Amino acid sequence: MMIKHALMQAARRRFHQQLFEHLLTVRDGIPSIADKKNGASIRIAKAIVEQLGQAVNADKLAAQTAGNEFESICADFLEATFLKLQHIRPGDWEVIRIGQGDRIGIARYEQYGHLSAIAEACKGNTVLATTLGTDYFICPDIVIMRHPEPDERINEPEVLVDDSIARHTGLRARNGGLPLIHASISCKLTLRSDRAQNARSEALNLIRNRKGRTPHIAVLTSEPLPSRLSSLALGTGDIDCVYHFALPELQQAVEAEGNEDSQESLKIMVEGKRLRDIADLPLDLAV
């Protein structure tokens, strides 16, 4: 009898399959997600990889190429899962990869449309540019956006709005607003101190520079070391939560490693609701 897996489980398996096909390799016994200078990182990464499948024996990709591949695979996963949740989170949704070369970035979305005016004002004005800086130029790896709704859809159950009311909300297409950012997902294949800090800075800028509702702000990573995960996951106020590409497998690998500090750190992050599995992400975004 053929067993049919839940869609989230099937999508998770497909996600890992794509990693093995395009990104996750092993060379001289060291997985590409491991820090080759850190023994614990290598051992935990190997244990995770062995649980997930068979990695190709090949050199790892250049950092930028690997990052782009990871973003693409993450975006595919979100399209395959979050967009299936229309029955509990209705809306006209779209999963978009912005890309770091996009100078407009989040300014094309409702909560941050004013940033384009700031950028324009800074052109040719070095004093203003120096005063304001460029921190507001935020280009998340992936955004989930919601298109404004036509009045016909809003008024489906009964006439809820007309030309005399609700003329400023961004949800109405009638008001001429921009698409709304529902979520910003930062994809970090691995975490080093600078990458963790970049994710926090991006999150804080999303919070500070918004006009309107704060988007969901999440980080998705395949970092194997609990100590590096905790540098980003612990604490509150910026990132909603950190999501690991293989949390149950990580937990088993850390348990086998036998380091009590690592086990305790991982337990604190999971039980403290600061670290979750990739399969939790689309459902959390539906809140």
N, C-alpha and C positions, 0 to 999 in steps of 0.2 A: 504494500500500500504506500503510495507516494504522500509524503508529509508536506503540506503547504505551510511555509513559514509566513509569519506576520510581515507586512510590508516594511516596517522599520528594520526588522532583522535582515530581510533580503537586501534592503538598501545599504545597510551597514556592511554586509558581506561584499556587496558590489563595490563599495567605497574602498575596502581593503584590497580587493582584487585589482582595482585601478591603481592603487599605490604600488603593488607589486609589478604591474605592467609598465608603469611609467616613471616610478620615482624611488621606491624602496629597494635598495640593492645591498649586497654584502661583498666586501673585499677583504681578504685575509682574515676572515672570521669576524669582521667588525661591520655591523649594520650601519647604513648611511645616516640613521637618525642618532647614532651614538657619538659621544665625544671620545675620540680615539686616545685622548690623553687621560681619560678617567676610567679606571677599571670597573667601578660600580655601574657607570653609564653603559659600558659595553656589555656587561653581564645581564643587566636588566633589559636592555634593548634586544639582545639575542633571545632571551626568554619570551619576550613579547612576540617577536617575529616567528619563533618556532610554534607558538600557539595559533598564529594567524594564517600561516601558509609557508610557501617555499619562495624565498627571495632569490633573484638572479644574482649570480656572481659577476659583478661588474663594478667599475669605478662609479662613485657617486657623482651626481650632476653638479655643475657649478651652482653656487649659492643662489644667484638670481634666477636661473633656469628652474632649480628645484622649488624655489618659492612660488614661481608662476604656476608650475605644475600642481603644487599643493592647493593653491587658490582655486584653480580650475576644477580639481577633483572635489573640493569642498563645496563649490557652487553647484556642481552636478548633484551632490548628495542633497543639498537643500531644495533644489528644484524637484527632486524625486520624492521628497518627504513633506516639507512644509506646504507645498502647493496642493497636497492631498487632504489638507485639514480645513477645506472650505466649509464643511458642515459645522465646525465649531469656531472657525475664525473667518467668516465670510468677507469678501472684498476682492478688488481687482488688483492682485498682487503680481510682482515681478522680482526675480532674483537677478541682480546686476553685479558684475565685476567692474569696479571703477578703474583701477590701474593707477600706478604712481605717476605716470606721465600726463595724467589728466589735470590740467591746471584749474579747471572749473570745479572739479571735485564735488563736494556736497552743496555748493552754491546753486546747483540746479534743482534743489529740493526745497519744499515749502519752509521748513524751520530755519533754513540757512540761506535763503535767497538774498537776504540783505548783504551777504558777504561779497557778492559780485560788485555791489556799489562801493564797498570799502576798497576793494582791489582796484577799481577804476579810479577812485579818488587818489590812491597812492601812486598812480602812474605819473611820473614826472615830478613828483613832490617828495623829495628825499626826507624832508623833516617829518612829514606825516607818515611815510613808510617806516622811518626809524622809530617813531613813537609807537606805532601800532604793531610793528613787527610783522612776521608772516606766519605766526602760529595758527591763524585761523584758516590757512590753506590745508584742509584736511581731506585726504583721499583714502577712505577705508578700503580694505581689500574687497569686501563684498557688502552690498547693501540689499536689504529687502525693502522695496518701496510699494506704496499703495497709491494707485491712480485715483484722482477725485471721482466722485460718483455723480452721474447725471440725475437730475431731479426725477426723471421717470423711475429710476430704481429706488431712490429714497422714498418716493411716494407710492410704492407698490402696494403696501397694506392699506393705506389711506393717505389723504393729502396731508402731509406733515409740514411741508414748506411751500412758500410761493414767493413772488417777487417782493413782498412786503416784509419778509422776515429772514433772519439768519444769513445776512449778506456779507459776513466777514469770515466765516468758517472755511478752512481750507479743504474740508471734505467735499464741499459742493463744487462740481465742475462749473456750474453757473457763475461762480464768483471769480473764475479765471485764475485760480491758484495753481501752484506747481505741485508735482507729485510729492507725497509725504514720505519721509524716511521712517520706516517702522523698526528697522534693526540695522546695526552696523556690526559686522563680524570681522575681526582681525585674525588672519591666518598666519600662525607662526609654526613652521615645520619643527623647529627646536627653539629652546629658550637660552639665550645668554643674557648677561646683565643688561646689555644695551637694548636687546629686543624686548625684554620685559618692560624697561623704562619707556621705550617708544610706544608700547601698547597702552601704558598708563597715561602718557602725555596726550595721545590721540583721544582717549576716553574723556579726559578732563576738558580738552578743547571742545569736544562734542557737547559736553554739558554746559560749559561757560558761554559758548557762542550761539546757542540756540535761541530761537524765538518760538515758543510753543512747547509741545510735549517732547521730552527726552526720548530718543529711540532706545530700544534694547541695545545694550553694549556688551558684546561677548568676545572671547578669545578662544580659538580652536587650535590645538597644538598636538604634536606627537612626541613632545619632550619626555624622555624616560626617567629623569632624575627627580624624585620628590622634592629635594631641596631647591631645585630651580623652579619647579612648579609652584612651590610655596612663596617664592619671591614675587609672584604675580597674583596667585590665588588668595593669599591671606590679606585681610583688611577689607574695608568696604568704602563706598563713596564714589568709586569711579567705574569699575567693571562689574556688570551684573554677576557673572560667573565665568570660570574657565572650564572649557570642555576638552576632554582628552579623547584622542582618536580610538583608544582601546582601553578604557578604564578597568573592566574586570580582568583583562589580561595583564595590565600593569599591576593591579593588586596582587595577583597570583605570583608575578615575577618578583615583586618586592618581598612577598612572604617567603619565597624560596631563597632570596638573597640573605635573609636572616638578620639584617641590620635593624635593631630595635628603634633607633632614631628615625630611620626612613619609614618604618611601619607606623610609628606614632604620628609622624608628620602627615602621612597619607590619610590616616584615620581622621585626624583633625580636619583636614580639608574636605573630606567626603561627608563626614557627619556634621560639619559646620556649614554645609551647603555652599561650599566655595569651589568644589571640583565635581564635575559630572561627566557622564559618557556622551559621546557624540550623538547617540540615539535619543538622549534627553533634549537636545538642542531644539529640534523643530517643534516639539510639544511645548517647551518653555516659551518659544517665540509666539505661540498661539494664545498665550495668556493676555 
